[in-house]
Amino acid sequence: MNKVLKVFSNSSLFKITLIFAVLYLFLVSIGMIGAAFKGLGSGFAKTLFTTQASPFVGLFIGILATGLFQSSSTTTSLVVGMVAGGIFGDDPIIAVSAAVPYIMGANIGTSITNTIVSMGHIGDKIEFKRAFSASIVHDFFNILSVTILFPLEILFGIISKSGIWLSSILVGSAEISFNSPIKLLTKPSVNFIKGLADNQQIMNENFLLLLLAIFFLFFSLRNLTKLIKSLVMFKLEAFFDTHIFKTTIRAMLFGILITFLVQSSSITTSLVVPLAGAGILKLRQIFPYTLGANIGTTMTSILASLATGTIQSLSVAFGHLLFNIFGIVLIWPIPQLRNIPIKLASQFAELATQNKVYPLLYIFIVFFVIPLTLITIVR
């Protein structure tokens, strides 16, 4: 019997089964992190949207709110709701122009999740360097896109005007809805664990949920990386190289497809962090995949806003899409610009391996301290 079990335990089928089981726990931990952050900071985040703000302040409100919500879709939905409710005014151009900076900020803020996920590899210097660089390349590209497009939007309104033009063609479309199969699978487990945390009196339930999420995250990543490495002998690495990530376009399209299916760019980008940590995927392969995830995540708000039948709300959703497309079109064809996120990610990852405090400071300062400070000062 022991021999049979030993043979079965070494089989690829058993390892694949274990990978799916650990992957499920990994996805549940991400859902738990989002639920915990929403519980801890959603009330404060929502108050940020109660008054109008300048474009500069709106940009950092988007970053801070998305960091607290752990979801750019939530931030975008709030902004779409504000626009539909007439908070920004009835004039489409003025309303959409005021909303676009929030969307830009949400694009930066959404990359916090995969950066947190990379911390699960912090125990292994080589793995952590690969995983951390793969996560923050997303950050640096989004920051670079905002640096280029934010002034162009303020001066010429290229995103808001383009969004209005595109939405004017499609207003009146039938309602379309789509539910994420990943969220349908993980939500019951997240809610169950959240319910257990709510029944504990030893500490704040959201803080307890966050601690449990971090434990599950580290446990799942540690074992997921080991299992993935053990499957390299079955040509997993070759499969990625020759099929999914063979070309830039293919990797980008795969990022769009996966994000559309799971309805979360955070999940899409977080999924490749263990693959980067295991050395199966390289930074340059992951980079276009994350850009595809940026585009794919906009589909949620587009599908939702199609049901409103208003130019303003649909224009905001298209503005999110066009912001990501314009960023890719302006940056990717120019090698000097395209290499900036990769170089910065590699250099900072090298620095992070020398002192493990730097990644924690990076998350805390970039996504919370800087936005909150600037919002407070400028407002």
VMD Tcl script that draws the C-alpha trace (Angstrom):
set ca {
  {0.00 0.00 0.00}
  {2.82 2.40 0.91}
  {4.52 1.73 -2.40}
  {1.31 2.47 -4.27}
  {0.84 5.73 -2.36}
  {4.45 6.70 -3.02}
  {4.07 6.11 -6.75}
  {0.82 8.07 -6.80}
  {2.30 10.94 -4.80}
  {5.10 11.28 -7.35}
  {2.78 11.27 -10.33}
  {2.17 14.41 -12.36}
  {-1.58 13.96 -11.97}
  {-1.35 14.16 -8.20}
  {0.91 17.21 -8.39}
  {-1.47 18.96 -10.77}
  {-4.34 18.19 -8.37}
  {-2.33 19.67 -5.51}
  {-1.52 22.74 -7.61}
  {-5.22 23.40 -8.19}
  {-5.95 22.92 -4.49}
  {-3.17 25.28 -3.40}
  {-4.07 27.71 -6.19}
  {-7.62 27.82 -4.85}
  {-6.28 28.66 -1.38}
  {-4.10 31.34 -2.98}
  {-7.12 32.91 -4.71}
  {-9.15 32.72 -1.50}
  {-6.35 34.54 0.34}
  {-6.45 37.35 -2.25}
  {-10.22 37.60 -1.77}
  {-9.70 37.72 2.00}
  {-7.15 40.53 1.67}
  {-9.62 42.53 -0.40}
  {-12.45 41.90 2.08}
  {-10.24 42.86 5.03}
  {-9.04 46.10 3.44}
  {-12.59 47.00 2.47}
  {-13.70 46.47 6.05}
  {-10.79 48.44 7.46}
  {-10.83 51.36 5.08}
  {-13.93 51.40 2.91}
  {-15.74 53.95 5.04}
  {-12.82 56.35 4.84}
  {-12.34 55.66 1.13}
  {-15.95 56.47 0.33}
  {-15.69 59.83 2.11}
  {-12.94 60.78 -0.33}
  {-15.54 60.80 -3.12}
  {-18.13 62.94 -1.38}
  {-16.85 66.26 -2.77}
  {-15.43 67.39 -6.06}
  {-11.68 67.70 -6.31}
  {-9.10 69.14 -8.68}
  {-7.67 66.74 -11.28}
  {-4.42 66.46 -9.30}
  {-6.24 65.56 -6.07}
  {-8.58 63.23 -8.00}
  {-5.55 61.31 -9.27}
  {-4.28 60.60 -5.76}
  {-7.78 59.90 -4.43}
  {-7.96 57.15 -7.06}
  {-4.64 55.69 -5.87}
  {-5.53 55.82 -2.18}
  {-9.10 54.55 -2.57}
  {-8.01 51.62 -4.75}
  {-5.29 50.74 -2.26}
  {-7.95 50.63 0.47}
  {-10.56 48.83 -1.64}
  {-7.99 46.46 -3.18}
  {-10.00 46.75 -6.38}
  {-9.83 49.19 -9.27}
  {-13.24 47.92 -10.37}
  {-14.75 49.16 -7.10}
  {-13.15 52.58 -7.50}
  {-14.21 52.80 -11.13}
  {-17.75 51.76 -10.22}
  {-17.92 54.51 -7.60}
  {-16.73 57.08 -10.13}
  {-19.21 55.84 -12.75}
  {-21.95 56.11 -10.14}
  {-20.89 59.66 -9.29}
  {-20.98 60.63 -12.95}
  {-24.37 58.96 -13.51}
  {-25.69 60.72 -10.41}
  {-24.70 64.11 -11.76}
  {-22.17 64.89 -9.01}
  {-19.74 66.19 -11.63}
  {-22.46 68.14 -13.45}
  {-24.70 67.51 -16.44}
  {-22.26 68.61 -19.13}
  {-20.66 65.40 -20.54}
  {-17.28 66.98 -21.29}
  {-16.93 68.57 -17.84}
  {-18.21 65.48 -16.00}
  {-15.98 62.98 -17.82}
  {-12.93 65.28 -17.62}
  {-13.38 65.47 -13.85}
  {-13.73 61.68 -13.54}
  {-10.77 60.58 -15.70}
  {-8.04 61.47 -13.11}
  {-9.74 59.16 -10.58}
  {-9.54 56.37 -13.16}
  {-5.84 57.04 -13.76}
  {-5.20 56.83 -10.03}
  {-7.15 53.58 -9.80}
  {-4.85 52.12 -12.46}
  {-1.84 52.77 -10.25}
  {-3.55 51.65 -7.05}
  {-4.69 48.30 -8.43}
  {-1.11 47.03 -8.70}
  {-0.75 46.93 -4.89}
  {-2.24 43.43 -4.66}
  {0.35 41.61 -6.75}
  {3.09 43.58 -4.96}
  {1.76 42.27 -1.64}
  {1.61 38.76 -3.12}
  {5.31 38.94 -4.05}
  {6.11 39.34 -0.35}
  {5.22 35.67 0.04}
  {8.60 34.87 -1.54}
  {10.58 37.06 0.85}
  {12.13 34.03 2.58}
  {14.15 33.09 -0.52}
  {16.42 35.84 -1.87}
  {16.51 34.65 -5.49}
  {12.79 33.85 -5.66}
  {11.89 37.14 -4.03}
  {14.00 39.15 -6.46}
  {12.26 37.55 -9.43}
  {8.76 37.76 -7.92}
  {9.10 41.33 -6.65}
  {10.44 42.65 -9.98}
  {7.59 40.88 -11.80}
  {5.04 42.59 -9.55}
  {6.39 46.14 -9.51}
  {6.98 46.32 -13.28}
  {3.20 46.76 -13.40}
  {3.48 49.69 -10.97}
  {6.21 51.45 -12.90}
  {4.44 51.12 -16.24}
  {1.22 52.56 -14.82}
  {3.12 55.43 -13.19}
  {4.92 56.14 -16.48}
  {1.60 56.10 -18.36}
  {0.09 58.59 -15.93}
  {3.18 60.80 -16.13}
  {2.75 61.06 -19.90}
  {-1.04 61.06 -20.27}
  {-2.13 63.11 -17.26}
  {-0.71 66.40 -18.64}
  {-2.11 65.60 -22.11}
  {-5.55 65.01 -20.61}
  {-5.42 68.25 -18.62}
  {-4.25 70.29 -21.63}
  {-6.20 68.68 -24.47}
  {-8.72 66.24 -22.93}
  {-7.57 63.45 -25.24}
  {-8.98 60.65 -23.05}
  {-12.27 62.25 -21.98}
  {-13.10 63.55 -25.46}
  {-12.21 60.23 -27.08}
  {-14.33 58.39 -24.51}
  {-17.32 60.64 -25.18}
  {-16.97 60.15 -28.94}
  {-16.77 56.37 -28.59}
  {-19.66 56.14 -26.14}
  {-21.89 58.30 -28.34}
  {-21.73 55.52 -30.93}
  {-22.78 52.78 -28.50}
  {-25.34 54.42 -26.21}
  {-28.57 52.45 -26.26}
  {-26.88 49.06 -26.39}
  {-28.66 46.25 -24.60}
  {-27.71 45.40 -21.06}
  {-24.82 42.96 -20.82}
  {-23.63 41.32 -17.63}
  {-20.89 38.89 -16.75}
  {-20.02 37.24 -13.46}
  {-16.48 36.22 -12.62}
  {-16.23 32.42 -12.25}
  {-13.23 32.89 -9.94}
  {-15.21 35.10 -7.58}
  {-18.16 32.68 -7.70}
  {-15.83 29.85 -6.64}
  {-13.93 31.71 -3.93}
  {-16.64 33.95 -2.48}
  {-18.32 31.20 -0.37}
  {-14.98 30.32 1.26}
  {-14.10 33.97 1.84}
  {-17.51 34.63 3.38}
  {-17.24 31.51 5.56}
  {-13.83 32.52 6.93}
  {-15.02 36.10 7.34}
  {-17.96 34.80 9.36}
  {-15.60 32.87 11.63}
  {-13.50 36.00 12.12}
  {-16.61 38.03 12.94}
  {-17.44 35.65 15.79}
  {-14.07 36.17 17.50}
  {-13.90 38.79 20.24}
  {-10.11 38.84 20.67}
  {-9.49 41.57 18.06}
  {-11.03 43.55 15.22}
  {-12.59 41.04 12.80}
  {-11.16 42.75 9.71}
  {-7.67 42.80 11.18}
  {-7.99 39.13 12.12}
  {-9.18 38.36 8.59}
  {-6.13 40.17 7.20}
  {-3.78 38.15 9.43}
  {-5.41 34.89 8.31}
  {-5.20 36.02 4.68}
  {-1.48 36.73 5.00}
  {-0.92 33.30 6.58}
  {-2.85 31.55 3.78}
  {-1.02 33.65 1.18}
  {2.45 32.71 2.45}
  {1.49 29.06 2.89}
  {-0.05 28.77 -0.58}
  {2.79 30.60 -2.32}
  {5.46 28.53 -0.60}
  {3.85 25.27 -1.68}
  {2.67 26.51 -5.06}
  {6.22 27.48 -6.03}
  {7.56 24.10 -4.94}
  {4.89 22.23 -6.90}
  {5.41 24.36 -10.01}
  {9.16 23.78 -9.86}
  {8.62 20.03 -9.61}
  {6.57 20.11 -12.82}
  {9.30 21.79 -14.87}
  {10.53 18.32 -15.79}
  {7.20 17.83 -17.56}
  {8.04 20.70 -19.95}
  {5.86 23.29 -18.23}
  {8.49 25.93 -18.89}
  {8.73 24.93 -22.56}
  {4.94 25.11 -22.87}
  {4.88 28.72 -21.71}
  {7.81 29.65 -23.94}
  {6.45 28.00 -27.08}
  {2.77 28.75 -26.66}
  {1.34 31.34 -24.26}
  {4.28 33.72 -23.85}
  {6.04 33.06 -27.16}
  {5.39 36.56 -28.54}
  {4.53 39.94 -27.06}
  {1.13 40.06 -28.76}
  {0.25 36.55 -27.60}
  {1.19 37.33 -23.98}
  {-0.77 40.58 -24.09}
  {-3.86 38.90 -25.54}
  {-3.62 36.17 -22.92}
  {-3.54 38.85 -20.22}
  {-6.66 40.46 -21.69}
  {-8.51 37.13 -21.93}
  {-7.67 35.91 -18.44}
  {-8.59 39.26 -16.87}
  {-11.88 39.35 -18.74}
  {-12.70 35.84 -17.53}
  {-11.77 36.38 -13.88}
  {-12.90 40.04 -13.87}
  {-9.87 41.16 -11.85}
  {-6.48 42.42 -13.00}
  {-5.22 41.88 -9.43}
  {-5.87 38.15 -9.73}
  {-4.45 38.00 -13.26}
  {-1.17 39.67 -12.37}
  {-0.91 37.86 -9.03}
  {-1.18 34.49 -10.77}
  {2.14 34.96 -12.58}
  {4.06 36.07 -9.47}
  {4.67 32.46 -8.30}
  {5.69 31.53 -11.85}
  {8.21 34.37 -11.81}
  {9.45 33.35 -8.38}
  {9.95 29.77 -9.60}
  {11.96 31.07 -12.56}
  {9.52 29.71 -15.14}
  {8.58 33.11 -16.51}
  {10.99 35.98 -17.09}
  {10.32 39.64 -16.43}
  {10.20 40.53 -20.13}
  {7.61 37.81 -20.73}
  {5.42 38.98 -17.86}
  {5.57 42.67 -18.81}
  {3.26 42.52 -21.89}
  {0.97 40.12 -20.02}
  {0.40 42.75 -17.32}
  {-0.37 45.34 -20.01}
  {-3.04 43.00 -21.34}
  {-4.41 42.74 -17.81}
  {-4.69 46.55 -17.73}
  {-6.92 46.42 -20.78}
  {-8.90 43.39 -19.65}
  {-9.86 44.94 -16.32}
  {-11.69 47.78 -18.07}
  {-14.25 45.38 -19.52}
  {-16.09 45.11 -16.18}
  {-16.98 48.80 -16.03}
  {-17.80 48.88 -19.75}
  {-20.26 46.01 -19.44}
  {-21.84 47.62 -16.39}
  {-22.06 51.09 -17.90}
  {-23.68 49.85 -21.11}
  {-26.83 49.29 -19.08}
  {-27.06 52.94 -18.00}
  {-27.65 54.30 -21.48}
  {-25.95 57.61 -20.59}
  {-23.03 59.12 -22.42}
  {-21.34 60.29 -19.23}
  {-21.07 56.95 -17.42}
  {-20.19 55.00 -20.55}
  {-17.59 57.63 -21.45}
  {-15.85 57.14 -18.09}
  {-15.64 53.39 -18.70}
  {-14.28 53.93 -22.20}
  {-11.90 56.53 -20.80}
  {-10.43 53.79 -18.61}
  {-10.01 51.55 -21.64}
  {-8.52 54.30 -23.82}
  {-6.12 55.41 -21.10}
  {-4.57 51.93 -21.07}
  {-4.54 51.63 -24.87}
  {-2.98 55.08 -25.31}
  {-0.35 54.21 -22.71}
  {0.65 51.06 -24.57}
  {0.62 52.78 -27.97}
  {2.79 55.65 -26.74}
  {5.26 53.64 -24.65}
  {5.66 50.15 -26.14}
  {6.91 51.06 -29.66}
  {9.76 53.19 -28.23}
  {12.50 50.93 -26.76}
  {13.87 53.69 -24.53}
  {10.46 54.19 -22.89}
  {9.52 50.50 -22.93}
  {12.66 49.55 -21.02}
  {12.15 52.11 -18.23}
  {9.68 49.99 -16.18}
  {11.81 46.88 -16.66}
  {15.03 48.61 -15.57}
  {13.40 50.27 -12.58}
  {11.75 47.02 -11.51}
  {15.04 45.09 -11.79}
  {17.05 47.72 -9.93}
  {14.54 48.14 -7.13}
  {14.16 44.37 -6.76}
  {17.93 44.13 -6.34}
  {17.77 46.83 -3.66}
  {14.85 45.07 -1.96}
  {16.83 41.83 -1.58}
  {19.54 43.72 0.32}
  {17.08 45.10 2.87}
  {13.67 43.46 3.33}
  {12.28 46.64 4.89}
  {12.35 48.48 1.53}
  {9.44 46.54 -0.05}
  {7.24 47.18 2.98}
  {8.13 50.87 2.97}
  {7.47 50.99 -0.77}
  {3.93 49.62 -0.39}
  {3.14 51.81 2.60}
  {4.60 55.05 1.20}
  {3.60 54.83 -2.49}
  {0.03 53.61 -2.03}
  {-0.92 55.30 1.24}
  {1.43 57.95 2.69}
  {2.11 59.98 -0.47}
  {-1.53 60.05 -1.71}
  {-2.94 60.84 1.73}
  {-0.35 63.57 2.37}
  {-0.87 65.25 -0.99}
  {-4.67 65.04 -0.71}
  {-4.51 66.64 2.74}
  {-2.12 69.43 1.67}
  {-3.65 70.33 -1.69}
  {-7.25 69.96 -0.56}
}
mol new
graphics top color blue
foreach p $ca { graphics top sphere $p radius 0.5 }
foreach p [lrange $ca 0 end-1] q [lrange $ca 1 end] { graphics top cylinder $p $q radius 0.2 }
display resetview
